[in-house]
Amino acid sequence: MALVQMASSADIGRIFLKGAMLFGKRLEVNFSKYPNITQGADTHEYVNSNLNRFNRNAAKNYKYCCSPTKMIHLSTLPQDITEEEIVSLLEEHGTVVNSRLFEMNGKKQALVLFETEEQATEALACKHAISLAGSIIRISFSQLQSIRETS
């Protein structure tokens, strides 16, 4: 169980995550009867964290919000990472059907397609914001349906 306090647009998380499967259980996402979270030992503050994707370019980031999909997008990857290393990092969470490493604006990114939405959700939940070769990996669901091969 978790209690999450959001500054704005709390309904987005409820709409997109309610009913999603994670670790074999269906997520139940509802509004709390409590108006605020009391700070405690297990409380984590993300208001000014660079892990909070809605601190900057919020309008752009809201545009890409979606329900869990089989495809995840990884960004802020180390420049020398290989596609094989990405698959190795994620395959403990499920069957990787396809992947593609690419560069955009000089930054390494990847798309990884899992067999199921639950596997992709588990990979995102377990690997988002981990440190890899000095980079904090960002993972989000992708609205893409397939990975196009490049020549």
Secondary structure by P-SEA (a helix, b strand, c coil): cbbbbbcccaaaaaaaccccccccbbbbbbbbccccccccccccccccccccccccaaaaaaaaccccccbbbbccccccccaaaaaaacccccccccccccccccccccccccccaaaaaaaaaccccccccccbbbbbbbcccbbbbcc
